[in-house]
């Protein structure tokens, strides 16, 4: 029987948020260098990177 608890659920939500952020970073129209920097930030700092990207990251998407 799987016993996730609150830590497992929180970790799963962070993982989903990080994947969503990375997909949106790839779809943005900013330069490749900025995309790489944001992806590194989200991967290396999952919670902080996700929060920073949410408030400071690129907003537009490629057509």
Secondary structure, 3 states (H helix, E strand, C coil): CCCCHHHHHHHHHHHHHHHHHHHHHHHCCCCHHHHHHHHHHHHHCHHHHHHHHHHHCCCCCCC
